[in-house]
Amino acid sequence: MNQKKVKAKSNLAAGIIGPIVLGLVLFGMIVFLVGLVSFTNTFTREYSESTYHIADTAASLVNGDHIDDYLAGKEMEEYQRTKRIIDAYCRRMAVSLIYVIEVDTSYYGRFVSVFNSVNNKVDNSSYKEWTIGYMRNTTNSEYARKYQAIYEEGSAYETVYRLRAGINYKPHITTMVPIRNESGTVVALLCVQRPIHEVMIAILPYMITVLITTLIISLLASRTISSFMTSQLVVPIRKVSDEATRFARENTKGEPLGAISQYEELYRLSDSIDKMETDMVNYIENLTAATAEKERIGAELSLAREIQKSAIPNIFPAYPERKEFDIYAMMKPAKEVGGDFYNFFFIDEDHLLLAIGDVSGKGIPGALFMMVTNIVLTDRSHMPGTPAEIMSFVNTHICEHNDMDMFVTIWLGILELSTGKITAANAGHEDAVICRRHGDFELFRTKHDFVVGGMPKTTYKDFELQLAKGDKLFIYTDGIPEATARDNSMFGLDRMKDALNTNKEGSPRQVLEGVHDAVIEFVGEAPQFDDMTMLCLEYLPDHREV
Protein backbone atom coordinates (compact mmCIF):
# COMPACT_ATOMS: atom_id res chain seq x y z
CA MET A 1 0.00 0.00 0.00
CA ASN A 2 2.74 2.42 1.02
CA GLN A 3 4.86 1.41 -1.96
CA LYS A 4 1.99 2.12 -4.33
CA LYS A 5 1.48 5.56 -2.76
CA VAL A 6 5.18 6.38 -3.05
CA LYS A 7 5.21 5.23 -6.66
CA ALA A 8 2.09 7.26 -7.41
CA LYS A 9 3.66 10.38 -5.90
CA SER A 10 6.87 9.77 -7.81
CA ASN A 11 4.97 9.43 -11.08
CA LEU A 12 2.91 12.52 -10.28
CA ALA A 13 6.06 14.48 -9.59
CA ALA A 14 7.57 13.36 -12.87
CA GLY A 15 4.36 14.26 -14.68
CA ILE A 16 4.31 17.74 -13.13
CA ILE A 17 8.01 18.56 -13.23
CA GLY A 18 8.36 18.11 -16.99
CA PRO A 19 5.54 20.48 -18.03
CA ILE A 20 6.56 23.02 -15.35
CA VAL A 21 10.18 23.08 -16.49
CA LEU A 22 9.08 23.34 -20.14
CA GLY A 23 6.65 26.13 -19.21
CA LEU A 24 9.38 27.98 -17.32
CA VAL A 25 11.68 27.74 -20.32
CA LEU A 26 8.98 28.99 -22.71
CA PHE A 27 8.03 31.77 -20.31
CA GLY A 28 11.67 32.76 -19.97
CA MET A 29 12.03 32.95 -23.76
CA ILE A 30 8.92 35.15 -24.03
CA VAL A 31 10.19 37.43 -21.25
CA PHE A 32 13.56 37.53 -22.97
CA LEU A 33 12.12 38.54 -26.36
CA VAL A 34 9.68 41.09 -24.94
CA GLY A 35 12.36 42.54 -22.68
CA LEU A 36 14.87 42.71 -25.53
CA VAL A 37 12.46 44.65 -27.74
CA SER A 38 11.43 46.94 -24.88
CA PHE A 39 15.04 47.47 -23.79
CA THR A 40 16.19 48.29 -27.32
CA ASN A 41 13.29 50.68 -27.97
CA THR A 42 13.70 52.45 -24.63
CA PHE A 43 17.47 52.78 -24.99
CA THR A 44 17.13 54.03 -28.55
CA ARG A 45 14.45 56.55 -27.56
CA GLU A 46 16.54 57.88 -24.66
CA TYR A 47 19.54 58.02 -26.98
CA SER A 48 17.52 60.02 -29.49
CA GLU A 49 16.31 62.49 -26.85
CA SER A 50 19.80 63.06 -25.48
CA THR A 51 21.08 63.60 -29.03
CA TYR A 52 18.33 66.18 -29.56
CA HIS A 53 19.53 68.11 -26.51
CA ILE A 54 23.09 68.02 -27.88
CA ALA A 55 21.84 69.34 -31.23
CA ASP A 56 19.63 71.99 -29.63
CA THR A 57 22.54 73.28 -27.56
CA ALA A 58 24.82 73.35 -30.61
CA ALA A 59 22.18 75.25 -32.59
CA SER A 60 22.22 77.99 -29.95
CA LEU A 61 25.86 78.64 -30.87
CA VAL A 62 25.05 79.61 -34.48
CA ASN A 63 23.87 83.11 -35.46
CA GLY A 64 20.93 82.42 -37.78
CA ASP A 65 20.93 86.00 -39.08
CA HIS A 66 24.39 85.55 -40.65
CA ILE A 67 23.97 82.25 -42.54
CA ASP A 68 23.79 83.92 -45.94
CA ASP A 69 26.65 86.25 -44.95
CA TYR A 70 28.86 83.25 -44.16
CA LEU A 71 28.10 81.68 -47.53
CA ALA A 72 28.87 85.00 -49.19
CA GLY A 73 32.26 85.19 -47.48
CA LYS A 74 31.22 87.86 -45.01
CA GLU A 75 31.46 87.90 -41.20
CA MET A 76 34.32 85.43 -41.49
CA GLU A 77 35.87 86.34 -38.13
CA GLU A 78 32.60 85.41 -36.43
CA TYR A 79 32.34 82.36 -38.70
CA GLN A 80 35.79 81.07 -37.71
CA ARG A 81 35.07 81.65 -34.00
CA THR A 82 31.78 79.74 -34.25
CA LYS A 83 33.51 76.99 -36.25
CA ARG A 84 36.11 76.50 -33.48
CA ILE A 85 33.41 76.33 -30.82
CA ILE A 86 31.41 73.73 -32.81
CA ASP A 87 34.58 71.68 -33.42
CA ALA A 88 35.32 71.66 -29.68
CA TYR A 89 31.72 70.82 -28.85
CA CYS A 90 31.77 67.93 -31.36
CA ARG A 91 34.77 66.41 -29.63
CA ARG A 92 33.43 67.06 -26.12
CA MET A 93 30.07 65.42 -26.84
CA ALA A 94 31.75 62.41 -28.53
CA VAL A 95 29.66 62.62 -31.71
CA SER A 96 30.80 61.77 -35.25
CA LEU A 97 29.53 64.83 -37.06
CA ILE A 98 28.01 68.23 -36.38
CA TYR A 99 27.08 70.09 -39.54
CA VAL A 100 24.95 73.08 -40.52
CA ILE A 101 23.29 73.06 -43.96
CA GLU A 102 21.09 75.44 -45.93
CA VAL A 103 18.52 73.30 -47.76
CA ASP A 104 17.00 74.03 -51.17
CA THR A 105 13.37 74.27 -50.02
CA SER A 106 11.98 74.11 -53.56
CA TYR A 107 12.19 70.30 -53.47
CA TYR A 108 14.50 69.48 -50.50
CA GLY A 109 16.72 67.39 -52.72
CA ARG A 110 19.87 69.48 -52.43
CA PHE A 111 21.70 71.52 -49.79
CA VAL A 112 24.82 73.62 -49.26
CA SER A 113 27.23 73.19 -46.33
CA VAL A 114 27.75 76.08 -43.89
CA PHE A 115 29.57 74.44 -40.96
CA ASN A 116 31.00 70.91 -40.82
CA SER A 117 32.81 69.35 -37.85
CA VAL A 118 34.16 65.79 -38.06
CA ASN A 119 35.26 63.53 -35.18
CA ASN A 120 36.34 60.23 -36.71
CA LYS A 121 37.93 59.05 -33.46
CA VAL A 122 34.52 58.28 -31.94
CA ASP A 123 33.82 55.21 -34.09
CA ASN A 124 36.92 54.96 -36.32
CA SER A 125 34.96 56.34 -39.26
CA SER A 126 36.47 58.05 -42.30
CA TYR A 127 34.28 61.08 -42.95
CA LYS A 128 35.79 64.00 -44.84
CA GLU A 129 35.03 67.55 -43.68
CA TRP A 130 32.96 69.61 -46.12
CA THR A 131 34.15 73.10 -46.90
CA ILE A 132 31.81 76.04 -46.60
CA GLY A 133 29.70 76.35 -49.74
CA TYR A 134 30.03 72.65 -50.62
CA MET A 135 26.85 71.47 -52.37
CA ARG A 136 25.49 67.95 -52.61
CA ASN A 137 22.27 66.05 -53.09
CA THR A 138 20.13 64.98 -50.14
CA THR A 139 21.04 61.43 -49.05
CA ASN A 140 17.59 59.95 -49.73
CA SER A 141 13.85 60.68 -49.60
CA GLU A 142 13.70 60.00 -45.85
CA TYR A 143 16.11 62.86 -45.18
CA ALA A 144 14.12 65.08 -47.56
CA ARG A 145 10.91 64.36 -45.62
CA LYS A 146 12.65 65.21 -42.34
CA TYR A 147 13.97 68.49 -43.77
CA GLN A 148 10.49 69.42 -45.00
CA ALA A 149 8.92 68.60 -41.59
CA ILE A 150 11.22 71.13 -39.89
CA TYR A 151 11.02 73.86 -42.53
CA GLU A 152 7.29 73.68 -43.30
CA GLU A 153 5.58 71.84 -40.43
CA GLY A 154 7.33 73.50 -37.48
CA SER A 155 8.83 70.25 -36.12
CA ALA A 156 11.14 70.90 -33.17
CA TYR A 157 13.50 68.13 -34.29
CA GLU A 158 13.67 65.03 -36.49
CA THR A 159 15.77 61.88 -36.18
CA VAL A 160 16.97 59.37 -38.79
CA TYR A 161 18.00 55.93 -37.53
CA ARG A 162 20.71 53.86 -39.21
CA LEU A 163 20.85 50.78 -36.94
CA ARG A 164 22.74 48.65 -39.46
CA ALA A 165 26.09 49.42 -40.94
CA GLY A 166 26.29 50.40 -44.59
CA ILE A 167 29.08 50.54 -47.13
CA ASN A 168 30.11 54.07 -46.19
CA TYR A 169 28.84 54.40 -42.65
CA LYS A 170 28.55 52.64 -39.30
CA PRO A 171 25.39 52.32 -37.15
CA HIS A 172 24.31 55.79 -36.00
CA ILE A 173 21.44 58.20 -35.56
CA THR A 174 21.23 61.67 -37.06
CA THR A 175 19.17 64.31 -35.23
CA MET A 176 18.42 67.61 -36.92
CA VAL A 177 17.09 70.86 -35.39
CA PRO A 178 16.16 74.22 -36.94
CA ILE A 179 18.34 77.31 -36.88
CA ARG A 180 16.19 80.41 -36.91
CA ASN A 181 16.91 84.03 -37.61
CA GLU A 182 15.82 86.87 -35.36
CA SER A 183 12.31 86.88 -36.90
CA GLY A 184 11.85 83.18 -36.09
CA THR A 185 12.15 81.91 -39.68
CA VAL A 186 14.00 78.62 -40.24
CA VAL A 187 17.07 79.50 -42.29
CA ALA A 188 19.19 76.37 -41.87
CA LEU A 189 19.41 73.01 -40.15
CA LEU A 190 21.96 71.79 -37.61
CA CYS A 191 22.50 68.03 -37.72
CA VAL A 192 24.27 65.82 -35.17
CA GLN A 193 25.37 62.31 -36.17
CA ARG A 194 26.01 60.12 -33.16
CA PRO A 195 27.27 56.49 -33.22
CA ILE A 196 25.08 53.97 -31.43
CA HIS A 197 27.60 51.35 -30.51
CA GLU A 198 26.48 51.81 -26.88
CA VAL A 199 23.14 50.23 -27.83
CA MET A 200 24.83 47.19 -29.33
CA ILE A 201 27.22 46.90 -26.40
CA ALA A 202 24.37 47.11 -23.88
CA ILE A 203 22.23 44.41 -25.56
CA LEU A 204 24.77 41.56 -25.19
CA PRO A 205 25.03 41.68 -21.35
CA TYR A 206 21.24 41.91 -21.18
CA MET A 207 20.83 38.75 -23.30
CA ILE A 208 23.37 36.83 -21.22
CA THR A 209 21.79 37.94 -17.93
CA VAL A 210 18.26 36.94 -18.96
CA LEU A 211 19.37 33.55 -20.30
CA ILE A 212 21.36 32.71 -17.15
CA THR A 213 18.53 33.91 -14.91
CA THR A 214 15.98 31.75 -16.80
CA LEU A 215 18.24 28.69 -16.50
CA ILE A 216 18.81 29.20 -12.76
CA ILE A 217 15.08 29.67 -12.07
CA SER A 218 14.22 26.53 -14.04
CA LEU A 219 16.77 24.40 -12.19
CA LEU A 220 15.77 25.70 -8.74
CA ALA A 221 12.07 25.25 -9.47
CA SER A 222 12.62 21.69 -10.71
CA ARG A 223 14.59 20.68 -7.59
CA THR A 224 12.13 22.31 -5.18
CA ILE A 225 9.10 20.66 -6.80
CA SER A 226 10.82 17.27 -6.99
CA SER A 227 11.79 17.37 -3.29
CA PHE A 228 8.30 18.42 -2.27
CA MET A 229 6.44 15.76 -4.29
CA THR A 230 8.62 12.86 -3.09
CA SER A 231 8.44 13.71 0.61
CA GLN A 232 6.03 12.48 3.28
CA LEU A 233 4.13 15.73 3.77
CA VAL A 234 0.85 15.10 5.54
CA VAL A 235 1.94 14.67 9.18
CA PRO A 236 4.57 17.40 9.31
CA ILE A 237 2.26 19.85 7.56
CA ARG A 238 -0.62 18.96 9.91
CA LYS A 239 1.61 19.69 12.93
CA VAL A 240 2.57 23.01 11.46
CA SER A 241 -1.05 23.80 10.59
CA ASP A 242 -2.31 22.89 14.07
CA GLU A 243 0.34 25.02 15.75
CA ALA A 244 -0.39 27.97 13.45
CA THR A 245 -4.12 27.65 14.18
CA ARG A 246 -3.51 27.46 17.93
CA PHE A 247 -1.24 30.49 17.87
CA ALA A 248 -3.76 32.49 15.83
CA ARG A 249 -6.48 31.55 18.36
CA GLU A 250 -4.54 31.97 21.62
CA ASN A 251 -1.80 34.46 20.68
CA THR A 252 0.58 32.77 23.10
CA LYS A 253 3.94 31.16 22.44
CA GLY A 254 3.74 27.33 22.42
CA GLU A 255 6.26 24.52 22.57
CA PRO A 256 8.81 24.67 19.73
CA LEU A 257 8.06 22.34 16.81
CA GLY A 258 11.73 21.48 16.40
CA ALA A 259 12.99 19.17 13.66
CA ILE A 260 9.72 17.58 12.47
CA SER A 261 11.19 16.39 9.17
CA GLN A 262 14.46 15.24 7.71
CA TYR A 263 13.88 17.43 4.69
CA GLU A 264 15.25 20.93 4.73
CA GLU A 265 12.10 22.56 3.34
CA LEU A 266 9.83 21.25 6.09
CA TYR A 267 12.47 21.89 8.74
CA ARG A 268 12.57 25.51 7.59
CA LEU A 269 8.80 25.69 7.72
CA SER A 270 8.63 24.40 11.30
CA ASP A 271 11.51 26.63 12.31
CA SER A 272 9.73 29.57 10.69
CA ILE A 273 6.62 28.92 12.77
CA ASP A 274 8.74 28.92 15.93
CA LYS A 275 10.44 32.14 14.87
CA MET A 276 7.16 33.69 13.80
CA GLU A 277 5.76 33.36 17.29
CA THR A 278 8.84 35.09 18.69
CA ASP A 279 8.97 37.69 15.93
CA MET A 280 5.33 38.62 16.29
CA VAL A 281 5.99 39.64 19.88
CA ASN A 282 8.74 41.96 18.70
CA TYR A 283 6.88 43.20 15.63
CA ILE A 284 5.26 46.24 17.18
CA GLU A 285 8.56 47.32 18.76
CA ASN A 286 10.37 46.97 15.44
CA LEU A 287 7.59 48.82 13.63
CA THR A 288 7.81 51.65 16.15
CA ALA A 289 11.58 51.87 15.67
CA ALA A 290 11.19 51.90 11.87
CA THR A 291 8.59 54.67 12.13
CA ALA A 292 10.91 56.72 14.31
CA GLU A 293 13.75 56.31 11.78
CA LYS A 294 11.48 57.43 8.96
CA GLU A 295 10.48 60.48 10.96
CA ARG A 296 14.15 61.25 11.62
CA ILE A 297 14.95 61.17 7.89
CA GLY A 298 11.93 63.34 7.22
CA ALA A 299 13.09 65.83 9.85
CA GLU A 300 16.57 66.00 8.26
CA LEU A 301 15.09 66.62 4.80
CA SER A 302 12.82 69.27 6.30
CA LEU A 303 15.88 70.93 7.83
CA ALA A 304 17.64 70.80 4.45
CA ARG A 305 14.62 72.49 2.88
CA GLU A 306 14.71 75.25 5.49
CA ILE A 307 18.44 75.76 4.93
CA GLN A 308 17.87 76.06 1.19
CA LYS A 309 14.94 78.41 1.76
CA SER A 310 17.05 80.64 3.99
CA ALA A 311 19.70 80.93 1.26
CA ILE A 312 17.33 82.98 -0.95
CA PRO A 313 15.20 86.06 -0.17
CA ASN A 314 11.90 84.86 1.28
CA ILE A 315 10.50 87.79 3.28
CA PHE A 316 8.01 90.00 1.43
CA PRO A 317 7.66 92.86 0.93
CA ALA A 318 11.43 92.69 0.47
CA TYR A 319 12.18 96.44 0.52
CA PRO A 320 9.12 98.25 1.87
CA GLU A 321 11.07 101.50 2.21
CA ARG A 322 11.79 101.62 -1.56
CA LYS A 323 9.00 103.16 -3.62
CA GLU A 324 10.55 102.71 -7.05
CA PHE A 325 9.62 99.04 -7.46
CA ASP A 326 7.70 96.08 -6.07
CA ILE A 327 9.07 92.53 -6.26
CA TYR A 328 7.86 89.04 -5.40
CA ALA A 329 9.25 85.54 -6.00
CA MET A 330 8.32 81.95 -5.22
CA MET A 331 9.99 78.53 -5.54
CA LYS A 332 8.25 75.14 -5.35
CA PRO A 333 10.72 72.19 -5.52
CA ALA A 334 9.60 68.92 -7.12
CA LYS A 335 11.24 67.01 -4.23
CA GLU A 336 12.06 67.93 -0.64
CA VAL A 337 14.81 70.18 -1.95
CA GLY A 338 15.34 71.47 -5.46
CA GLY A 339 17.85 72.65 -8.04
CA ASP A 340 16.20 75.98 -8.94
CA PHE A 341 17.10 79.29 -7.35
CA TYR A 342 16.32 82.96 -7.55
CA ASN A 343 18.01 85.94 -5.93
CA PHE A 344 17.78 89.71 -5.79
CA PHE A 345 19.73 92.30 -3.80
CA PHE A 346 21.09 95.82 -4.02
CA ILE A 347 24.56 96.26 -5.46
CA ASP A 348 24.37 99.92 -4.51
CA GLU A 349 21.59 102.42 -3.84
CA ASP A 350 20.64 102.70 -7.53
CA HIS A 351 21.29 99.16 -8.84
CA LEU A 352 19.25 96.05 -8.06
CA LEU A 353 20.53 92.63 -9.17
CA LEU A 354 17.97 90.04 -10.36
CA ALA A 355 18.88 86.41 -10.98
CA ILE A 356 17.12 83.10 -11.61
CA GLY A 357 18.66 79.72 -12.38
CA ASP A 358 17.87 76.08 -13.09
CA VAL A 359 20.39 73.31 -12.28
CA SER A 360 20.49 70.21 -14.48
CA GLY A 361 19.79 67.91 -11.51
CA LYS A 362 17.10 67.68 -8.84
CA GLY A 363 16.97 66.62 -5.20
CA ILE A 364 19.93 66.93 -2.88
CA PRO A 365 22.69 66.97 -5.61
CA GLY A 366 20.85 69.72 -7.50
CA ALA A 367 20.28 71.68 -4.28
CA LEU A 368 23.98 71.58 -3.34
CA PHE A 369 25.02 72.63 -6.84
CA MET A 370 22.43 75.42 -6.69
CA MET A 371 23.73 76.76 -3.40
CA VAL A 372 27.35 76.78 -4.61
CA THR A 373 26.33 78.63 -7.79
CA ASN A 374 24.26 81.15 -5.86
CA ILE A 375 27.07 81.83 -3.39
CA VAL A 376 29.68 82.34 -6.15
CA LEU A 377 27.30 84.57 -8.13
CA THR A 378 26.41 86.65 -5.05
CA ASP A 379 30.04 87.14 -4.00
CA ARG A 380 31.14 88.17 -7.50
CA SER A 381 28.18 90.53 -7.96
CA HIS A 382 29.39 92.74 -5.14
CA MET A 383 32.47 93.57 -7.20
CA PRO A 384 32.42 95.84 -10.28
CA GLY A 385 31.36 94.20 -13.51
CA THR A 386 28.55 93.69 -16.02
CA PRO A 387 26.24 90.65 -15.95
CA ALA A 388 28.29 89.06 -18.74
CA GLU A 389 31.50 89.51 -16.75
CA ILE A 390 29.85 88.12 -13.63
CA MET A 391 28.55 85.13 -15.63
CA SER A 392 32.02 84.44 -17.05
CA PHE A 393 33.53 84.45 -13.56
CA VAL A 394 30.86 82.08 -12.22
CA ASN A 395 31.30 79.76 -15.22
CA THR A 396 35.07 79.60 -14.75
CA HIS A 397 34.74 78.82 -11.04
CA ILE A 398 32.04 76.17 -11.58
CA CYS A 399 33.95 74.44 -14.41
CA GLU A 400 37.08 74.17 -12.24
CA HIS A 401 35.20 72.18 -9.58
CA ASN A 402 32.52 70.40 -11.64
CA ASP A 403 33.44 66.73 -11.19
CA MET A 404 29.77 65.68 -11.59
CA ASP A 405 29.47 67.40 -15.02
CA MET A 406 26.36 69.29 -13.93
CA PHE A 407 25.40 72.65 -15.39
CA VAL A 408 23.02 75.52 -14.65
CA THR A 409 21.05 77.93 -16.82
CA ILE A 410 20.98 81.50 -15.49
CA TRP A 411 19.20 84.73 -16.38
CA LEU A 412 21.06 87.62 -14.71
CA GLY A 413 20.09 91.29 -14.89
CA ILE A 414 21.02 94.54 -13.16
CA LEU A 415 18.25 97.17 -12.96
CA GLU A 416 19.25 100.84 -12.78
CA LEU A 417 16.38 102.21 -10.71
CA SER A 418 16.91 105.84 -11.69
CA THR A 419 16.41 105.12 -15.43
CA GLY A 420 14.62 101.75 -15.63
CA LYS A 421 17.40 100.31 -17.81
CA ILE A 422 18.21 96.61 -17.30
CA THR A 423 21.56 95.23 -18.44
CA ALA A 424 21.31 91.44 -18.60
CA ALA A 425 22.97 88.23 -19.77
CA ASN A 426 21.38 84.85 -20.53
CA ALA A 427 23.23 81.53 -20.07
CA GLY A 428 20.85 79.13 -21.82
CA HIS A 429 17.84 80.16 -19.72
CA GLU A 430 14.22 80.84 -20.62
CA ASP A 431 13.47 84.24 -22.18
CA ALA A 432 12.08 86.94 -19.92
CA VAL A 433 8.48 88.17 -20.30
CA ILE A 434 7.66 91.89 -20.19
CA CYS A 435 4.34 93.63 -19.70
CA ARG A 436 4.27 97.23 -20.82
CA ARG A 437 1.96 99.53 -18.86
CA HIS A 438 -1.63 99.10 -20.14
CA GLY A 439 -0.35 96.33 -22.46
CA ASP A 440 -0.03 92.54 -22.36
CA PHE A 441 2.78 90.24 -21.27
CA GLU A 442 5.00 89.32 -24.23
CA LEU A 443 8.21 87.31 -24.53
CA PHE A 444 11.40 89.40 -24.79
CA ARG A 445 13.43 87.08 -27.01
CA THR A 446 17.22 87.30 -26.99
CA LYS A 447 20.08 85.12 -28.17
CA HIS A 448 21.09 82.64 -25.48
CA ASP A 449 24.70 82.04 -24.53
CA PHE A 450 25.98 78.63 -23.37
CA VAL A 451 25.02 77.21 -19.99
CA VAL A 452 27.19 77.85 -16.92
CA GLY A 453 29.38 74.86 -16.05
CA GLY A 454 29.15 73.38 -19.54
CA MET A 455 32.38 74.62 -21.12
CA PRO A 456 35.36 76.57 -19.75
CA LYS A 457 36.23 79.98 -21.21
CA THR A 458 32.70 80.49 -22.57
CA THR A 459 32.06 84.10 -23.64
CA TYR A 460 28.86 85.80 -22.51
CA LYS A 461 27.28 88.94 -23.96
CA ASP A 462 25.24 91.69 -22.34
CA PHE A 463 21.98 92.95 -23.76
CA GLU A 464 19.70 95.76 -22.61
CA LEU A 465 15.98 96.24 -22.10
CA GLN A 466 14.22 99.39 -20.98
CA LEU A 467 11.44 99.47 -18.41
CA ALA A 468 9.07 102.40 -18.27
CA LYS A 469 7.08 103.35 -15.20
CA GLY A 470 4.32 100.78 -14.67
CA ASP A 471 6.06 98.01 -16.66
CA LYS A 472 6.46 94.51 -15.23
CA LEU A 473 9.25 91.94 -15.71
CA PHE A 474 8.59 88.20 -15.29
CA ILE A 475 11.39 85.57 -15.21
CA TYR A 476 10.92 81.87 -14.55
CA THR A 477 12.34 78.36 -14.89
CA ASP A 478 11.18 75.70 -17.37
CA GLY A 479 9.18 73.95 -14.65
CA ILE A 480 6.34 76.42 -15.46
CA PRO A 481 5.82 75.89 -19.24
CA GLU A 482 6.85 72.21 -19.00
CA ALA A 483 4.41 71.36 -16.18
CA THR A 484 2.73 68.17 -17.43
CA ALA A 485 -0.80 66.85 -16.97
CA ARG A 486 -1.70 63.15 -16.79
CA ASP A 487 -2.28 63.03 -20.58
CA ASN A 488 1.36 64.17 -21.06
CA SER A 489 0.28 67.56 -22.43
CA MET A 490 2.39 70.52 -21.28
CA PHE A 491 1.24 73.83 -19.81
CA GLY A 492 3.25 75.68 -22.47
CA LEU A 493 4.18 79.29 -23.09
CA ASP A 494 0.76 80.28 -24.46
CA ARG A 495 -1.08 79.17 -21.32
CA MET A 496 1.62 80.84 -19.22
CA LYS A 497 1.10 84.17 -21.03
CA ASP A 498 -2.68 83.81 -20.70
CA ALA A 499 -2.30 83.32 -16.94
CA LEU A 500 0.02 86.34 -16.74
CA ASN A 501 -2.37 88.54 -18.68
CA THR A 502 -5.31 87.46 -16.52
CA ASN A 503 -3.60 89.19 -13.58
CA LYS A 504 -1.56 91.81 -15.44
CA GLU A 505 -3.10 94.70 -13.49
CA GLY A 506 -2.31 93.07 -10.14
CA SER A 507 0.75 93.29 -7.95
CA PRO A 508 3.78 91.02 -8.60
CA ARG A 509 2.52 88.71 -5.87
CA GLN A 510 -0.93 88.48 -7.47
CA VAL A 511 0.68 87.84 -10.86
CA LEU A 512 2.75 84.90 -9.54
CA GLU A 513 -0.10 83.44 -7.51
CA GLY A 514 -2.28 83.58 -10.62
CA VAL A 515 0.32 81.67 -12.66
CA HIS A 516 0.79 79.13 -9.86
CA ASP A 517 -2.96 78.52 -9.56
CA ALA A 518 -3.27 78.11 -13.33
CA VAL A 519 -0.47 75.50 -13.39
CA ILE A 520 -1.98 73.57 -10.47
CA GLU A 521 -5.41 73.55 -12.13
CA PHE A 522 -3.89 72.38 -15.42
CA VAL A 523 -1.82 69.46 -14.10
CA GLY A 524 -4.56 68.25 -11.76
CA GLU A 525 -3.49 65.16 -9.86
CA ALA A 526 -0.38 64.54 -12.00
CA PRO A 527 2.83 64.47 -9.92
CA GLN A 528 5.18 67.44 -10.14
CA PHE A 529 8.32 66.32 -12.00
CA ASP A 530 10.30 69.57 -12.11
CA ASP A 531 10.98 72.51 -9.80
CA MET A 532 8.81 75.59 -10.39
CA THR A 533 10.41 78.97 -9.72
CA MET A 534 9.40 82.46 -10.84
CA LEU A 535 10.02 86.12 -10.04
CA CYS A 536 8.08 89.26 -10.96
CA LEU A 537 9.21 92.89 -10.64
CA GLU A 538 7.08 95.98 -11.26
CA TYR A 539 8.77 99.31 -11.99
CA LEU A 540 6.29 101.41 -10.07
CA PRO A 541 4.75 104.66 -11.33
CA ASP A 542 5.60 107.70 -9.22
CA HIS A 543 2.12 107.84 -7.67
CA ARG A 544 1.92 104.19 -6.61
CA GLU A 545 3.41 102.60 -3.49
CA VAL A 546 3.94 98.95 -2.49
ZIQUI-V515110 format. One line per field, one symbol per residue. phi: phi as a letter, one per 30 degrees, with the letter a starting at -180 (. if undefined). psi: psi as a letter, one per 20 degrees, with the letter a starting at -180 (. if undefined). burial: # if it has 24 or more other C-alpha atoms within 12 Angstrom, else .. A space follows every 50 residues. Layout:
BEGIN
phi: ???
psi: ???
burial: ???
END
This chain:
BEGIN
phi: .ddddddddddddddddeddddddddddddeddddddddddddddddddd dedddddddddcdddceddeddichdddddddddddeddedddhcdbbbc bccdddahcabbdcbacbbdddbhdbdcddddjdcaddeaddddddeddd dcciddabbccbdcdcdcaceabbcbbdccdddjddcabccbcbdcdddd dddddddddddddddddddddddddddddccdcededddddddddddddc hbdcdediddaddddddddddddddddddddddddddddddddddddddd dddddddddddbdbcbddbddccdabbabbbbddcebbcdabaaaddadc bcdbbbbbddcbidedddddddddddddddddceldeddddddddddddd bcddhcbbcbcbbbcdddcidccbbbcicdddbbcdeiccdbdcdbdcdd ddjdadidccbdbbbcccejdbcbbacddddcecdddidcdidddddddd ddcddddedddddddedddddddicdddcbdbbabbbcddddcccd
psi: ghhhgggghghgghhhgghgggggggghgggggghgggggggggghgggh hghgggghhiipohijghgghjjrkhghghghghggghhgghilqgqoqp qoqojhjkjqrppgqoppnihgkkrlqppqqpipqrqqgahgggggghhg ghjkphqqpppniqqagjrrprqoppqqpqahijpoirppppppqkhhgh hhgghggggggggggggggggggggggghjqohggghggggghggghhgh kqpapqhbniqiqhghggghhhgghghghhhiggggggghghgghgghhg hhghghgghiiqpjpqqgmhipihrqqqqqpnqhagqrjrqrqqrpgahj ppppqqroqirabgghgghghgggggggghijqqqrhghggggggggghh kmhjkrrpqpppqopohhijppprqomjrqqrppoqpjarpqpnprpprq qpihpqkppqqqrqqpprpiqqppqrriifhjpprhjjqqgrhghghghg hhkhirrhghgghggghggghghcjqqpiqqopqppppnqrhiqq.
burial: ........#...#...#..##..##..#...#...#..##...#..###. ##############.###.##.......#..##.######..######## ###.#..#############.##.#......##....#....######## #....#######......############.....############.#. ..#...#..##..#...#..##..##.####.#..##.##..##...... ......#..##...##..###.##.##....................... ...##..##.####...#.....######################.#... ########################.###.##....##############. .....############..#################....##.#.##### ######.###########################.....####.###.## #.##############.###.##....#############.....#
END
